[in-house]
Amino acid sequence: MQKYRTLLPLLLVELYLIITIWLVFYGPVNWNITNAPTLIGFIAFYHIAFILGYIVQLRYGRNNQNKAKPNFSKLANKYYWTILTLAFLGCLISFKNITMSNSFDVFRVIDLIKLGFIDPAQARNLYAEKLYSGDYVGNKYLTALMVFFGVFKYALLPILVFNWRKLNFCKRLFGILVLIIPILSGVAMSLSSINFFYLFTILVSLLVIFMSNDYEDGGIKGILRRKGVLFSLLVIFFFSFWQFYAVKSGASLYNVVVHGARTASFDYMTANGIEFKRKDDSSVLYDFYEKLTVYIVQGYKGMSISLNESWDSTYGLGHSVFLQRVFEDYLGFDIRERTYQRKITEIWDENIYWHSAYSYFANDVSFYGVIVVMFFIGYFFSSTVTSALFYNNFIAKILLPLFALMFFYLPANNQVFSFLENMISFWVLTFVYMYSLRKKSQINSCEEFNYK
């Protein structure tokens, strides 16, 4: 039974990614990919490498039995107020940067949030206008502090979910209040990615609890004991898709269904040879299906165009938009000129359209080198899953939502490594996770799962 539970995350990831490939060729949009055999060939090799990495780790890797000290779950509970305070500071800095505010003006913040609730599409237009105008520069020193605060800002939510039963009412309440801050910034600027981030973090955390070997706080009982978390999941789920549709449609779902409001479309993409299969009498569900498809898989189109370009090394920096900007703005190295995104920007604008994470990885290692990258991602993902589910490794549990975010946006963009907060959280937690895998507490996983 353990073997099948260990393979389930791999099957879920593969099922989702295969569905995204099906959407590219048989979904509601004709992407007119001219080099389809080449694109499918590379993606097939990436999937094979990812699966091999996952299986190799299961057979030959070594996993943590959680005998190593310290116990990070107890530490997270013991120093909860410290973590909460640092997360709060990170949330404030992030709120300022996302809303592009030069100061924490309470009245302006309230107006932005009200607009985000009332007219999400207009709020998003104002955000895009300010973002691309270059008027907002931001405070680089405050942003630099996110290298330290970012990991606490990210970790607070999974800590709250996993340690829910160990936290008293006061700790839960203040944790929720702090976590609302990023959601409000997403409301103010109509950014769906923040809501989706919360949605996946809670969902994956609950899935880990359900599948874990923790007899005291696992299984369906472990989930039902977190009624506050379940309620939050439902609220975020419905709000996320309501906001997403309102932003992409330019009208609320209520106005579309009740008043027959006309929705905005992605017809501007037809200039890139993209055709939409919709009909004039298409339903709201079909319209939502089309918009979600464009959101998820448009990066494959960018990848298909990039496959026609030659590779120039980006020296390990090209996978991250954040690192590209840092080295260009502060160190004078123009890495972006060497990226696939810049090379095809006249055809597929790097500032408007998305590019698959595969393309970002390829900036550093070429599209052939991504095969190796996917093998190691599969290997590390497998190690994290095994440690989280069967050895109760708390850091592994906190890492898994970041993997979920990575896989969900893999066809679209490099969501984890392109943004400072996600990137620093991933690498810091990876370092701590590696520290938790001390030799004295390791066993050969093939002995545990009897794969040989």
Phi, psi and omega per residue, in radians:
M1 nan -0.671 3.137
Q2 -1.069 -0.686 -3.125
K3 -1.030 -0.759 -3.091
Y4 -1.242 -0.622 3.081
R5 -1.149 -0.591 3.120
T6 -1.223 -0.585 -3.124
L7 -1.406 -0.351 -3.082
L8 -1.004 -0.808 3.109
P9 -1.011 -0.677 3.098
L10 -1.090 -0.766 -3.136
L11 -1.127 -0.686 3.132
L12 -1.129 -0.766 3.130
V13 -1.109 -0.809 -3.114
E14 -1.131 -0.703 3.128
L15 -1.062 -0.802 3.133
Y16 -1.076 -0.841 -3.085
L17 -1.150 -0.619 3.087
I18 -1.164 -0.665 3.082
I19 -1.074 -0.700 3.131
T20 -1.122 -0.613 3.097
I21 -1.195 -0.718 3.083
W22 -1.043 -0.710 -3.139
L23 -1.084 -0.600 -3.134
V24 -1.070 -0.713 -3.012
F25 -1.778 -0.370 -3.072
Y26 -2.266 0.111 -3.133
G27 -1.402 -2.863 -3.038
P28 -1.374 -0.012 -3.099
V29 -2.198 2.344 3.024
N30 -1.657 1.845 -3.049
W31 -1.423 -0.151 3.128
N32 0.877 0.959 3.098
I33 -1.410 2.026 -3.017
T34 -1.434 -0.371 -3.129
N35 -2.022 0.828 -3.055
A36 -0.967 -0.773 -3.140
P37 -1.041 -0.686 3.135
T38 -1.182 -0.768 3.132
L39 -1.060 -0.866 -3.127
I40 -1.098 -0.663 3.136
G41 -1.060 -0.836 3.130
F42 -1.114 -0.799 -3.121
I43 -1.087 -0.656 3.103
A44 -1.072 -0.771 3.110
F45 -1.118 -0.636 3.115
Y46 -1.129 -0.719 3.130
H47 -1.166 -0.757 3.130
I48 -1.074 -0.766 3.142
A49 -1.119 -0.717 3.124
F50 -1.094 -0.797 3.133
I51 -1.123 -0.752 3.121
L52 -1.072 -0.765 3.115
G53 -1.032 -0.736 -3.135
Y54 -1.112 -0.828 -3.093
I55 -1.223 -0.699 3.122
V56 -1.037 -0.724 3.127
Q57 -1.130 -0.688 3.125
L58 -1.097 -0.679 -3.073
R59 -1.423 -0.715 -2.969
Y60 -2.096 -0.141 -3.103
G61 -1.328 3.061 3.121
R62 -2.179 2.354 -3.024
N63 -2.170 2.745 -3.043
N64 -1.432 2.331 3.063
Q65 -1.601 0.094 3.133
N66 1.132 0.465 3.040
K67 -1.504 -0.281 -3.106
A68 -1.196 2.577 3.074
K69 -1.830 2.627 0.091
P70 -1.489 2.929 3.038
N71 -1.454 1.844 -3.001
F72 -1.207 -0.472 3.083
S73 -1.143 -0.778 3.105
K74 -1.174 -0.658 3.102
L75 -1.109 -0.713 3.132
A76 -1.095 -0.597 3.105
N77 -1.334 -0.708 -3.116
K78 -1.131 -0.739 -3.094
Y79 -1.845 0.557 -3.077
Y80 -1.023 -0.767 -3.100
W81 -1.147 -0.595 3.082
T82 -1.168 -0.813 3.104
I83 -1.045 -0.748 -3.135
L84 -1.079 -0.755 -3.137
T85 -1.110 -0.791 3.140
L86 -1.163 -0.652 3.088
A87 -1.147 -0.682 3.114
F88 -1.060 -0.786 3.104
L89 -1.097 -0.716 3.089
G90 -1.106 -0.682 3.127
C91 -1.140 -0.671 3.123
L92 -1.139 -0.776 3.124
I93 -1.111 -0.764 3.130
S94 -1.098 -0.712 3.109
F95 -1.054 -0.773 3.138
K96 -1.075 -0.743 -3.112
N97 -1.236 -0.736 -3.100
I98 -1.183 -0.744 3.135
T99 -1.438 -0.058 3.113
M100 0.928 0.879 -3.134
S101 -1.735 2.418 3.090
N102 -1.469 -0.219 3.100
S103 -2.708 2.880 3.115
F104 -1.531 1.234 3.133
D105 -1.433 1.904 -3.040
V106 -1.050 -0.743 -3.085
F107 -1.179 -0.687 3.107
R108 -1.152 -0.692 3.121
V109 -1.070 -0.780 3.137
I110 -1.077 -0.714 3.126
D111 -1.116 -0.708 3.131
L112 -1.114 -0.756 -3.127
I113 -1.153 -0.726 3.111
K114 -1.054 -0.769 3.122
L115 -1.096 -0.694 3.131
G116 -1.080 -0.606 3.110
F117 -1.342 -0.737 -3.039
I118 -1.357 -0.776 -3.070
D119 -2.432 1.376 -3.105
P120 -0.999 -0.657 -3.112
A121 -1.125 -0.748 3.113
Q122 -1.140 -0.697 3.103
A123 -1.067 -0.696 3.134
R124 -1.193 -0.639 3.100
N125 -1.114 -0.735 3.111
L126 -1.124 -0.669 3.103
Y127 -1.093 -0.851 -3.125
A128 -1.109 -0.690 3.137
E129 -1.071 -0.789 -3.133
K130 -1.249 -0.624 -3.124
L131 -1.118 -0.800 -3.062
Y132 -1.514 -0.191 3.104
S133 -1.297 -0.435 -3.114
G134 1.395 0.132 -3.119
D135 -1.194 -0.607 -3.110
Y136 -1.585 2.111 3.139
V137 -1.729 -0.695 -3.141
G138 1.482 3.000 3.129
N139 -1.823 1.902 -3.044
K140 -1.156 -0.472 3.140
Y141 -1.273 -0.717 3.066
L142 -1.124 -0.753 3.129
T143 -1.079 -0.679 3.132
A144 -1.078 -0.500 3.128
L145 -1.150 -0.327 3.125
M146 -1.187 -0.282 3.017
V147 -1.043 -0.569 3.119
F148 -1.644 -0.819 -3.047
F149 -1.345 -0.434 -3.009
G150 -0.998 -0.745 -3.094
V151 -1.159 -0.603 3.106
F152 -1.256 -0.667 3.096
K153 -1.062 -0.755 3.129
Y154 -1.231 -0.794 -2.979
A155 -1.227 -0.357 -3.069
L156 -1.012 -0.747 -3.085
L157 -1.141 -0.936 3.109
P158 -1.098 -0.574 3.074
I159 -1.079 -0.757 -3.141
L160 -1.094 -0.710 -3.128
V161 -1.206 -0.881 -3.070
F162 -1.204 -0.637 -3.103
N163 -1.744 0.302 -3.054
W164 -0.885 -0.810 -3.077
R165 -1.290 -0.313 3.136
K166 -1.582 -0.165 -3.079
L167 -1.734 2.437 3.094
N168 -1.370 3.040 -3.066
F169 -1.019 -0.717 -3.102
C170 -1.112 -0.749 3.136
K171 -1.151 -0.701 3.115
R172 -1.115 -0.793 -3.079
L173 -1.074 -0.883 -3.116
F174 -1.196 -0.543 3.058
G175 -1.101 -0.773 3.120
I176 -1.115 -0.732 -3.136
L177 -1.074 -0.705 3.110
V178 -1.183 -0.715 -3.102
L179 -1.203 -0.354 3.112
I180 -1.227 -0.463 -3.074
I181 -0.991 -0.908 3.103
P182 -1.071 -0.621 3.114
I183 -1.091 -0.703 3.118
L184 -1.137 -0.627 3.078
S185 -1.149 -0.642 3.075
G186 -1.178 -0.614 3.076
V187 -1.154 -0.806 -3.098
A188 -1.052 -0.652 -3.108
M189 -1.848 0.043 3.139
S190 0.952 0.930 3.126
L191 -1.799 1.915 -3.093
S192 -1.202 -0.479 -3.053
S193 -1.069 -0.562 -3.136
I194 -1.186 -0.775 3.104
N195 -1.123 -0.752 3.120
F196 -1.105 -0.619 3.102
F197 -1.068 -0.814 3.107
Y198 -1.124 -0.721 -3.117
L199 -1.044 -0.842 -3.121
F200 -1.208 -0.651 -3.140
T201 -1.082 -0.821 3.136
I202 -1.178 -0.784 -3.093
L203 -1.089 -0.815 -3.137
V204 -1.170 -0.694 3.116
S205 -1.066 -0.751 3.112
L206 -1.172 -0.631 3.102
L207 -1.133 -0.683 3.094
V208 -1.108 -0.745 3.106
I209 -1.073 -0.750 -3.131
F210 -1.103 -0.679 -3.033
M211 -1.628 -0.126 -2.998
S212 -1.260 2.893 3.104
N213 -1.572 0.182 -3.118
D214 -1.380 1.789 -3.055
Y215 -1.233 -0.399 -3.126
E216 -1.444 -0.543 -3.024
D217 -2.466 0.599 -3.140
G218 -2.124 -3.064 3.106
G219 1.196 -2.892 -3.108
I220 -1.152 -0.529 3.109
K221 -1.127 -0.688 3.130
G222 -1.083 -0.611 3.123
I223 -1.283 -0.786 -3.110
L224 -1.144 -0.386 3.092
R225 -1.363 -0.036 -3.140
R226 -2.050 0.995 -3.078
K227 -1.085 -0.628 3.094
G228 -1.111 -0.656 3.102
V229 -1.199 -0.740 3.118
L230 -1.080 -0.727 3.113
F231 -1.097 -0.761 3.116
S232 -1.078 -0.682 3.124
L233 -1.074 -0.773 3.141
L234 -1.119 -0.758 -3.139
V235 -1.086 -0.832 -3.117
I236 -1.155 -0.641 3.139
F237 -1.049 -0.935 -3.099
F238 -1.192 -0.682 3.138
F239 -1.158 -0.690 -3.107
S240 -1.022 -0.850 -3.091
F241 -1.320 -0.525 3.039
W242 -1.111 -0.829 -3.129
Q243 -1.158 -0.756 3.140
F244 -0.980 -0.828 -3.105
Y245 -1.189 -0.676 -3.135
A246 -1.111 -0.699 -3.138
V247 -1.197 -0.838 -3.076
K248 -1.271 -0.442 -3.085
S249 -1.670 -0.357 -3.086
G250 1.342 0.175 3.136
A251 -2.712 2.604 -3.139
S252 -1.253 2.746 3.126
L253 -1.049 -0.637 3.126
Y254 -1.067 -0.822 -3.133
N255 -1.158 -0.579 3.138
V256 -1.225 -0.803 -3.063
V257 -1.335 -0.810 -3.021
V258 -1.462 -0.810 -3.041
H259 -1.765 -0.020 3.102
G260 1.165 0.555 -3.140
A261 -1.072 2.513 -3.137
R262 -1.412 2.343 -3.084
T263 -1.676 2.636 3.061
A264 -1.261 2.734 -3.122
S265 -2.254 3.086 3.113
F266 -1.743 0.547 -3.057
D267 -1.089 -0.345 3.101
Y268 -1.102 -0.315 -3.141
M269 -1.359 -0.189 -3.137
T270 -1.132 -0.376 3.085
A271 -1.123 -0.338 3.114
N272 -1.703 0.316 3.107
G273 1.387 0.310 -3.106
I274 -1.685 2.361 -3.092
E275 -2.096 2.478 3.138
F276 -1.858 2.355 -3.047
K277 -1.544 0.025 -3.066
R278 -1.111 2.763 3.052
K279 -2.003 2.878 -3.099
D280 -1.063 -0.515 -3.108
D281 -1.741 0.421 -3.137
S282 -1.105 2.479 -3.083
S283 -1.346 2.974 3.083
V284 -1.103 -0.683 3.132
L285 -1.092 -0.715 3.110
Y286 -1.154 -0.700 3.115
D287 -1.065 -0.744 3.105
F288 -1.130 -0.733 3.102
Y289 -1.025 -0.748 3.132
E290 -1.143 -0.787 -3.106
K291 -1.181 -0.691 3.105
L292 -1.167 -0.643 3.102
T293 -1.101 -0.811 3.116
V294 -1.063 -0.712 3.139
Y295 -1.065 -0.734 -2.999
I296 -1.454 -0.774 -2.892
V297 -1.894 0.042 -3.073
Q298 -1.092 -0.375 3.118
G299 -1.107 -0.468 3.100
Y300 -1.121 -0.604 3.095
K301 -1.103 -0.804 3.096
G302 -1.056 -0.677 3.117
M303 -1.124 -0.723 -3.121
S304 -1.082 -0.637 3.104
I305 -1.236 -0.692 -3.109
S306 -1.127 -0.486 -3.126
L307 -1.082 -0.321 3.131
N308 -1.503 -0.090 -3.086
E309 -1.726 2.706 3.080
S310 -1.378 2.766 -3.091
W311 -1.713 2.331 2.989
D312 -2.201 2.233 -3.082
S313 -1.045 2.442 3.059
T314 -1.917 0.276 2.961
Y315 1.029 0.647 3.080
G316 1.404 0.116 -3.097
L317 -1.921 -0.293 -3.007
G318 -1.223 -0.312 -3.123
H319 -1.292 -0.249 -3.051
S320 -2.158 2.105 3.066
V321 -1.089 -0.661 3.136
F322 -1.068 -0.831 -3.138
L323 -1.145 -0.648 3.088
Q324 -1.010 -0.808 -3.101
R325 -1.193 -0.698 3.136
V326 -1.072 -0.817 -3.100
F327 -1.233 -0.507 3.105
E328 -1.381 -0.790 -3.031
D329 -1.324 -0.578 -2.996
Y330 -1.994 -0.356 -3.115
L331 -2.052 -0.122 3.040
G332 1.400 0.211 3.117
F333 -1.692 2.061 -3.107
D334 -1.542 1.418 -3.133
I335 -1.278 -0.569 -3.016
R336 -1.094 -0.478 3.116
E337 -1.111 -0.367 -3.095
R338 -1.658 -0.072 -3.071
T339 -1.465 2.727 3.068
Y340 -1.111 -0.604 -3.102
Q341 -1.095 -0.710 3.110
R342 -1.264 -0.634 -3.091
K343 -1.145 -0.527 -3.098
I344 -1.876 0.232 -3.004
T345 -1.111 -0.445 3.101
E346 -1.246 -0.429 3.111
I347 -1.678 -0.725 -3.052
W348 -2.353 1.554 -2.959
D349 -0.944 2.173 -3.080
E350 -1.173 -0.363 -3.120
N351 -1.680 -0.116 -3.118
I352 -1.990 -0.823 -3.066
Y353 -1.749 2.817 -3.142
W354 -1.669 2.807 3.123
H355 -2.285 2.359 -3.131
S356 -0.960 2.630 3.080
A357 -1.025 -0.514 3.092
Y358 -0.995 -0.685 -3.133
S359 -1.155 -0.660 3.122
Y360 -1.200 -0.731 3.072
F361 -1.064 -0.681 -3.095
A362 -1.140 -0.456 3.086
N363 -0.942 -0.616 -3.083
D364 -1.595 -0.596 -2.969
V365 -2.217 0.038 -3.058
S366 1.341 2.889 -3.112
F367 -1.172 -0.492 3.059
Y368 -1.245 -0.662 -3.132
G369 -1.174 -0.395 3.130
V370 -1.098 -0.425 3.085
I371 -1.019 -0.764 3.124
V372 -1.184 -0.718 3.125
V373 -1.024 -0.782 -3.109
M374 -1.182 -0.556 3.063
F375 -1.076 -0.815 -3.111
F376 -1.234 -0.580 3.053
I377 -1.105 -0.772 3.096
G378 -1.075 -0.714 3.138
Y379 -1.104 -0.834 -3.103
F380 -1.202 -0.689 3.104
F381 -1.056 -0.743 3.123
S382 -1.080 -0.776 3.113
S383 -1.057 -0.745 -3.123
T384 -1.156 -0.753 3.125
V385 -1.055 -0.839 -3.108
T386 -1.089 -0.778 -3.133
S387 -1.143 -0.640 -3.115
A388 -1.268 -0.786 -3.023
L389 -1.372 -0.660 -2.956
F390 -1.984 -0.280 -3.137
Y391 -2.113 0.144 3.024
N392 0.969 0.622 3.125
N393 -1.315 1.984 -3.015
F394 -1.165 -0.670 3.133
I395 -1.175 -0.665 3.081
A396 -1.069 -0.703 3.102
K397 -1.064 -0.720 -3.119
I398 -1.235 -0.496 3.140
L399 -1.267 -0.572 -2.996
L400 -1.029 -0.678 3.076
P401 -1.057 -0.541 3.084
L402 -1.179 -0.661 3.044
F403 -1.100 -0.731 3.125
A404 -1.052 -0.736 3.107
L405 -1.103 -0.731 3.125
M406 -1.053 -0.819 -3.079
F407 -1.230 -0.660 -3.140
F408 -1.082 -0.724 -3.095
Y409 -1.635 0.051 -3.109
L410 -0.933 -0.730 3.109
P411 -1.303 -0.238 -3.019
A412 -1.820 -1.010 -3.118
N413 -2.779 -3.135 -3.120
N414 -1.693 1.275 -2.960
Q415 -1.092 -0.618 -3.065
V416 -1.372 -0.825 -2.996
F417 -1.609 -0.161 -3.112
S418 -1.547 -0.174 -3.087
F419 -2.161 2.383 -2.997
L420 -0.932 -0.869 -3.030
E421 -1.092 -0.806 -3.137
N422 -1.201 -0.735 -3.094
M423 -1.117 -0.829 -3.101
I424 -1.179 -0.610 3.103
S425 -1.119 -0.757 -3.117
F426 -1.103 -0.824 -3.058
W427 -1.283 -0.666 3.109
V428 -1.138 -0.808 3.136
L429 -1.164 -0.573 3.065
T430 -1.106 -0.766 3.114
F431 -1.068 -0.790 3.140
V432 -1.151 -0.666 3.113
Y433 -1.101 -0.784 3.105
M434 -1.058 -0.653 3.093
Y435 -1.107 -0.622 -3.115
S436 -1.237 -0.334 -3.129
L437 -1.570 1.071 -3.131
R438 -1.310 2.609 -3.006
K439 -1.007 -0.637 -3.064
K440 -1.191 -0.229 -3.120
S441 -2.034 0.439 -3.109
Q442 -1.892 2.606 3.021
I443 -2.360 2.848 3.086
N444 -1.382 2.123 -3.031
S445 -1.123 -0.448 -3.131
C446 -1.206 -0.456 3.070
E447 -1.254 -0.683 -3.107
E448 -1.179 -0.763 -3.034
F449 -1.747 -0.041 3.045
N450 0.973 0.831 -3.116
Y451 -1.432 -0.366 -3.088
K452 -1.340 nan nan
